Amino acid sequence: MIESQLMKTPGADALRIRLAEPNDLEHLPDLQLAAGEAFRGIGMAHVADNPPLSIGHLAKYQRVGQAWVGVDHADNPMGFVIVDMLDGCAHIEQISVHPVMAGRGLGRRLIDHVACWAVDQGLPALTLSTFRTVPWNAPYYLRLGFQEVEPSQITNGLRTVLDAEAAFGLDPSTRVCMRRWVRQAP
């Protein structure tokens, strides 16, 4: 059944990426929860059990044009990304892709879309924090052109993110900050 469902699911190239609209927001928490289920399979149920972002929180990003969705032919969100401004860079706060789209390139397309947006905004880089060893986290982002930020190069904003994650209960030794340059400094 799952295999036949995947055969009918289009690749990410068949999806359209657009700014999130208010009516998309109600779907994003469920999408985030579905994407988070993958953590349960690697013994990280505590991550899978984290509550999703609230609709109110997501709406803040949507209102300022810093939330994008990848939608299917029926305009249903299959993935989303939200971005903060942090230390003069576009910081990927959250990216989630529905499991039926996993491995089909939607995450890459969402990140590339944010990279183009960052260039248009005159920003030098994308940043994020993620799990160091989870295959669809740091190793994946390395393949997309991100580099680990050396501990001595972690900015005040990234330090605040890491501190908030630690206060939330994430083990700091499992976390890493990453950066992808999108344009040369002047």
Phi and psi in degrees as GROMACS dihedral restraints (atoms count N, CA, C in turn):
[ dihedral_restraints ]
;  ai    aj    ak    al  type     phi  dphi    fc
    3     4     5     6     1   -62.5    20    10
    4     5     6     7     1   -43.7    20    10
    6     7     8     9     1   -59.9    20    10
    7     8     9    10     1   -43.1    20    10
    9    10    11    12     1   -67.5    20    10
   10    11    12    13     1   -33.3    20    10
   12    13    14    15     1   -65.8    20    10
   13    14    15    16     1   -41.7    20    10
   15    16    17    18     1   -66.0    20    10
   16    17    18    19     1   -35.5    20    10
   18    19    20    21     1   -63.6    20    10
   19    20    21    22     1   -29.9    20    10
   21    22    23    24     1   -86.7    20    10
   22    23    24    25     1   -14.1    20    10
   24    25    26    27     1   -80.8    20    10
   25    26    27    28     1   125.4    20    10
   27    28    29    30     1   -69.3    20    10
   28    29    30    31     1   157.0    20    10
   30    31    32    33     1   -69.2    20    10
   31    32    33    34     1   168.7    20    10
   33    34    35    36     1   -61.5    20    10
   34    35    36    37     1   -27.6    20    10
   36    37    38    39     1   -66.2    20    10
   37    38    39    40     1   -18.5    20    10
   39    40    41    42     1   -85.2    20    10
   40    41    42    43     1    -7.8    20    10
   42    43    44    45     1   -92.9    20    10
   43    44    45    46     1   153.7    20    10
   45    46    47    48     1  -108.2    20    10
   46    47    48    49     1   137.4    20    10
   48    49    50    51     1  -104.2    20    10
   49    50    51    52     1   131.3    20    10
   51    52    53    54     1  -147.7    20    10
   52    53    54    55     1   166.1    20    10
   54    55    56    57     1   -60.4    20    10
   55    56    57    58     1   141.9    20    10
   57    58    59    60     1   -66.1    20    10
   58    59    60    61     1   142.8    20    10
   60    61    62    63     1  -111.5    20    10
   61    62    63    64     1   159.3    20    10
   63    64    65    66     1   -52.3    20    10
   64    65    66    67     1   -38.5    20    10
   66    67    68    69     1   -73.7    20    10
   67    68    69    70     1   -10.5    20    10
   69    70    71    72     1   -76.6    20    10
   70    71    72    73     1   -28.5    20    10
   72    73    74    75     1   -59.7    20    10
   73    74    75    76     1   -36.1    20    10
   75    76    77    78     1   -64.6    20    10
   76    77    78    79     1   -21.3    20    10
   78    79    80    81     1   -88.8    20    10
   79    80    81    82     1   -21.1    20    10
   81    82    83    84     1   -70.0    20    10
   82    83    84    85     1   -38.2    20    10
   84    85    86    87     1   -60.0    20    10
   85    86    87    88     1   -42.1    20    10
   87    88    89    90     1   -65.3    20    10
   88    89    90    91     1   -37.9    20    10
   90    91    92    93     1   -63.1    20    10
   91    92    93    94     1   -43.3    20    10
   93    94    95    96     1   -62.1    20    10
   94    95    96    97     1   -42.9    20    10
   96    97    98    99     1   -62.8    20    10
   97    98    99   100     1   -42.9    20    10
   99   100   101   102     1   -62.0    20    10
  100   101   102   103     1   -43.6    20    10
  102   103   104   105     1   -64.4    20    10
  103   104   105   106     1   -36.8    20    10
  105   106   107   108     1   -69.4    20    10
  106   107   108   109     1   -17.9    20    10
  108   109   110   111     1   -59.7    20    10
  109   110   111   112     1   -25.4    20    10
  111   112   113   114     1   -60.0    20    10
  112   113   114   115     1   -28.8    20    10
  114   115   116   117     1   -66.9    20    10
  115   116   117   118     1   -31.0    20    10
  117   118   119   120     1   -60.4    20    10
  118   119   120   121     1   -38.0    20    10
  120   121   122   123     1   -69.9    20    10
  121   122   123   124     1   -13.3    20    10
  123   124   125   126     1  -114.3    20    10
  124   125   126   127     1    22.1    20    10
  126   127   128   129     1    79.3    20    10
  127   128   129   130     1    20.1    20    10
  129   130   131   132     1  -116.5    20    10
  130   131   132   133     1    53.3    20    10
  132   133   134   135     1   -58.6    20    10
  133   134   135   136     1   -31.9    20    10
  135   136   137   138     1   -60.7    20    10
  136   137   138   139     1   -30.3    20    10
  138   139   140   141     1   -77.2    20    10
  139   140   141   142     1   -44.4    20    10
  141   142   143   144     1   -60.7    20    10
  142   143   144   145     1   -31.8    20    10
  144   145   146   147     1   -84.3    20    10
  145   146   147   148     1    -4.8    20    10
  147   148   149   150     1   -61.6    20    10
  148   149   150   151     1   139.6    20    10
  150   151   152   153     1   -67.1    20    10
  151   152   153   154     1   146.8    20    10
  153   154   155   156     1   -73.1    20    10
  154   155   156   157     1   169.5    20    10
  156   157   158   159     1   -62.5    20    10
  157   158   159   160     1   142.0    20    10
  159   160   161   162     1   -74.7    20    10
  160   161   162   163     1   157.5    20    10
  162   163   164   165     1   -60.4    20    10
  163   164   165   166     1   -38.8    20    10
  165   166   167   168     1   -62.0    20    10
  166   167   168   169     1   -41.0    20    10
  168   169   170   171     1   -66.1    20    10
  169   170   171   172     1   -45.4    20    10
  171   172   173   174     1   -61.9    20    10
  172   173   174   175     1   -36.1    20    10
  174   175   176   177     1   -62.3    20    10
  175   176   177   178     1   -31.9    20    10
  177   178   179   180     1   -61.3    20    10
  178   179   180   181     1   -41.3    20    10
  180   181   182   183     1   -70.9    20    10
  181   182   183   184     1   -40.5    20    10
  183   184   185   186     1   -61.9    20    10
  184   185   186   187     1   -42.8    20    10
  186   187   188   189     1   -64.3    20    10
  187   188   189   190     1   -31.2    20    10
  189   190   191   192     1   -97.9    20    10
  190   191   192   193     1     8.1    20    10
  192   193   194   195     1    73.2    20    10
  193   194   195   196     1    34.2    20    10
  195   196   197   198     1  -124.5    20    10
  196   197   198   199     1    35.2    20    10
  198   199   200   201     1  -141.0    20    10
  199   200   201   202     1   129.6    20    10
  201   202   203   204     1  -128.7    20    10
  202   203   204   205     1   151.6    20    10
  204   205   206   207     1  -127.0    20    10
  205   206   207   208     1   148.3    20    10
  207   208   209   210     1  -100.0    20    10
  208   209   210   211     1   118.8    20    10
  210   211   212   213     1  -115.5    20    10
  211   212   213   214     1   149.0    20    10
  213   214   215   216     1   -83.1    20    10
  214   215   216   217     1  -174.5    20    10
  216   217   218   219     1   -60.9    20    10
  217   218   219   220     1   -23.7    20    10
  219   220   221   222     1   -95.2    20    10
  220   221   222   223     1    10.1    20    10
  222   223   224   225     1    69.7    20    10
  223   224   225   226     1    26.6    20    10
  225   226   227   228     1   -89.9    20    10
  226   227   228   229     1   129.5    20    10
  228   229   230   231     1   -63.7    20    10
  229   230   231   232     1   129.3    20    10
  231   232   233   234     1  -112.6    20    10
  232   233   234   235     1   -10.9    20    10
  234   235   236   237     1  -167.5    20    10
  235   236   237   238     1   160.1    20    10
  237   238   239   240     1  -152.3    20    10
  238   239   240   241     1   160.4    20    10
  240   241   242   243     1  -142.1    20    10
  241   242   243   244     1   140.4    20    10
  243   244   245   246     1  -125.4    20    10
  244   245   246   247     1   147.7    20    10
  246   247   248   249     1  -132.0    20    10
  247   248   249   250     1   133.1    20    10
  249   250   251   252     1  -100.2    20    10
  250   251   252   253     1   161.1    20    10
  252   253   254   255     1   -95.5    20    10
  253   254   255   256     1   124.2    20    10
  255   256   257   258     1  -144.1    20    10
  256   257   258   259     1   119.7    20    10
  258   259   260   261     1    54.3    20    10
  259   260   261   262     1    35.8    20    10
  261   262   263   264     1    77.5    20    10
  262   263   264   265     1    12.7    20    10
  264   265   266   267     1  -124.1    20    10
  265   266   267   268     1   165.0    20    10
  267   268   269   270     1   -87.6    20    10
  268   269   270   271     1   112.8    20    10
  270   271   272   273     1  -100.4    20    10
  271   272   273   274     1   119.5    20    10
  273   274   275   276     1   -74.1    20    10
  274   275   276   277     1   105.6    20    10
  276   277   278   279     1   -77.6    20    10
  277   278   279   280     1   -41.2    20    10
  279   280   281   282     1  -154.9    20    10
  280   281   282   283     1   137.0    20    10
  282   283   284   285     1  -136.8    20    10
  283   284   285   286     1   130.6    20    10
  285   286   287   288     1  -138.1    20    10
  286   287   288   289     1   138.0    20    10
  288   289   290   291     1  -127.7    20    10
  289   290   291   292     1   132.1    20    10
  291   292   293   294     1   -59.4    20    10
  292   293   294   295     1   141.0    20    10
  294   295   296   297     1   -53.7    20    10
  295   296   297   298     1   -32.0    20    10
  297   298   299   300     1   -67.3    20    10
  298   299   300   301     1   -16.2    20    10
  300   301   302   303     1  -102.9    20    10
  301   302   303   304     1    -1.7    20    10
  303   304   305   306     1   -58.5    20    10
  304   305   306   307     1   135.2    20    10
  306   307   308   309     1    77.7    20    10
  307   308   309   310     1    10.1    20    10
  309   310   311   312     1  -109.6    20    10
  310   311   312   313     1     5.5    20    10
  312   313   314   315     1    95.3    20    10
  313   314   315   316     1     2.0    20    10
  315   316   317   318     1   -68.5    20    10
  316   317   318   319     1   -41.4    20    10
  318   319   320   321     1   -58.9    20    10
  319   320   321   322     1   -45.1    20    10
  321   322   323   324     1   -60.0    20    10
  322   323   324   325     1   -44.6    20    10
  324   325   326   327     1   -64.0    20    10
  325   326   327   328     1   -40.6    20    10
  327   328   329   330     1   -62.7    20    10
  328   329   330   331     1   -44.3    20    10
  330   331   332   333     1   -65.7    20    10
  331   332   333   334     1   -42.6    20    10
  333   334   335   336     1   -62.5    20    10
  334   335   336   337     1   -36.0    20    10
  336   337   338   339     1   -63.3    20    10
  337   338   339   340     1   -44.3    20    10
  339   340   341   342     1   -64.2    20    10
  340   341   342   343     1   -37.7    20    10
  342   343   344   345     1   -61.5    20    10
  343   344   345   346     1   -43.0    20    10
  345   346   347   348     1   -63.4    20    10
  346   347   348   349     1   -41.3    20    10
  348   349   350   351     1   -61.6    20    10
  349   350   351   352     1   -42.9    20    10
  351   352   353   354     1   -61.7    20    10
  352   353   354   355     1   -42.0    20    10
  354   355   356   357     1   -60.3    20    10
  355   356   357   358     1   -46.4    20    10
  357   358   359   360     1   -60.6    20    10
  358   359   360   361     1   -30.0    20    10
  360   361   362   363     1   -85.0    20    10
  361   362   363   364     1    -3.9    20    10
  363   364   365   366     1    77.7    20    10
  364   365   366   367     1    21.4    20    10
  366   367   368   369     1   -89.5    20    10
  367   368   369   370     1   145.2    20    10
  369   370   371   372     1   -82.7    20    10
  370   371   372   373     1   -23.2    20    10
  372   373   374   375     1  -158.8    20    10
  373   374   375   376     1   163.4    20    10
  375   376   377   378     1  -103.0    20    10
  376   377   378   379     1   144.6    20    10
  378   379   380   381     1  -130.5    20    10
  379   380   381   382     1   162.6    20    10
  381   382   383   384     1  -164.0    20    10
  382   383   384   385     1   165.2    20    10
  384   385   386   387     1  -122.5    20    10
  385   386   387   388     1   145.9    20    10
  387   388   389   390     1  -158.8    20    10
  388   389   390   391     1   176.4    20    10
  390   391   392   393     1   -78.5    20    10
  391   392   393   394     1   134.1    20    10
  393   394   395   396     1   -62.9    20    10
  394   395   396   397     1   -42.5    20    10
  396   397   398   399     1  -113.3    20    10
  397   398   399   400     1    -6.5    20    10
  399   400   401   402     1   -66.2    20    10
  400   401   402   403     1   125.2    20    10
  402   403   404   405     1   -53.9    20    10
  403   404   405   406     1   -36.2    20    10
  405   406   407   408     1   -92.9    20    10
  406   407   408   409     1    16.1    20    10
  408   409   410   411     1  -114.1    20    10
  409   410   411   412     1  -116.5    20    10
  411   412   413   414     1   -51.1    20    10
  412   413   414   415     1   -46.9    20    10
  414   415   416   417     1   -59.6    20    10
  415   416   417   418     1   -36.8    20    10
  417   418   419   420     1   -66.1    20    10
  418   419   420   421     1   -47.4    20    10
  420   421   422   423     1   -65.0    20    10
  421   422   423   424     1   -32.4    20    10
  423   424   425   426     1   -59.0    20    10
  424   425   426   427     1   -42.3    20    10
  426   427   428   429     1   -65.3    20    10
  427   428   429   430     1   -23.1    20    10
  429   430   431   432     1   -92.8    20    10
  430   431   432   433     1     8.8    20    10
  432   433   434   435     1    97.8    20    10
  433   434   435   436     1     4.1    20    10
  435   436   437   438     1   -78.2    20    10
  436   437   438   439     1   154.5    20    10
  438   439   440   441     1  -127.8    20    10
  439   440   441   442     1   149.6    20    10
  441   442   443   444     1   -67.5    20    10
  442   443   444   445     1   135.5    20    10
  444   445   446   447     1   -83.6    20    10
  445   446   447   448     1   121.5    20    10
  447   448   449   450     1   -60.8    20    10
  448   449   450   451     1   144.3    20    10
  450   451   452   453     1   -50.9    20    10
  451   452   453   454     1   -36.9    20    10
  453   454   455   456     1   -72.0    20    10
  454   455   456   457     1   -13.7    20    10
  456   457   458   459     1  -104.6    20    10
  457   458   459   460     1     4.3    20    10
  459   460   461   462     1   -69.9    20    10
  460   461   462   463     1   124.5    20    10
  462   463   464   465     1   -76.6    20    10
  463   464   465   466     1   169.5    20    10
  465   466   467   468     1   -59.7    20    10
  466   467   468   469     1   -41.5    20    10
  468   469   470   471     1   -64.4    20    10
  469   470   471   472     1   -44.1    20    10
  471   472   473   474     1   -66.1    20    10
  472   473   474   475     1   -36.1    20    10
  474   475   476   477     1   -62.1    20    10
  475   476   477   478     1   -40.9    20    10
  477   478   479   480     1   -62.4    20    10
  478   479   480   481     1   -40.4    20    10
  480   481   482   483     1   -61.8    20    10
  481   482   483   484     1   -48.1    20    10
  483   484   485   486     1   -62.5    20    10
  484   485   486   487     1   -40.5    20    10
  486   487   488   489     1   -64.0    20    10
  487   488   489   490     1   -40.3    20    10
  489   490   491   492     1   -65.6    20    10
  490   491   492   493     1   -38.7    20    10
  492   493   494   495     1   -64.3    20    10
  493   494   495   496     1   -41.2    20    10
  495   496   497   498     1   -64.7    20    10
  496   497   498   499     1   -41.7    20    10
  498   499   500   501     1   -64.0    20    10
  499   500   501   502     1   -29.3    20    10
  501   502   503   504     1   -75.9    20    10
  502   503   504   505     1   -16.8    20    10
  504   505   506   507     1   114.7    20    10
  505   506   507   508     1     3.7    20    10
  507   508   509   510     1   -81.4    20    10
  508   509   510   511     1   133.8    20    10
  510   511   512   513     1   -67.7    20    10
  511   512   513   514     1   116.7    20    10
  513   514   515   516     1   -57.4    20    10
  514   515   516   517     1   -28.2    20    10
  516   517   518   519     1   -70.1    20    10
  517   518   519   520     1   -14.6    20    10
  519   520   521   522     1   -95.9    20    10
  520   521   522   523     1    -3.9    20    10
  522   523   524   525     1  -104.1    20    10
  523   524   525   526     1   153.3    20    10
  525   526   527   528     1  -146.2    20    10
  526   527   528   529     1   143.1    20    10
  528   529   530   531     1   -97.3    20    10
  529   530   531   532     1   142.2    20    10
  531   532   533   534     1  -134.2    20    10
  532   533   534   535     1   155.8    20    10
  534   535   536   537     1  -139.1    20    10
  535   536   537   538     1   142.1    20    10
  537   538   539   540     1  -126.5    20    10
  538   539   540   541     1   114.0    20    10
  540   541   542   543     1   -70.1    20    10
  541   542   543   544     1   138.0    20    10
  543   544   545   546     1  -118.2    20    10
  544   545   546   547     1   -14.1    20    10
  546   547   548   549     1  -156.4    20    10
  547   548   549   550     1   157.2    20    10
  549   550   551   552     1   -75.2    20    10
  550   551   552   553     1   144.7    20    10
  552   553   554   555     1   -67.8    20    10
  553   554   555   556     1   148.1    20    10
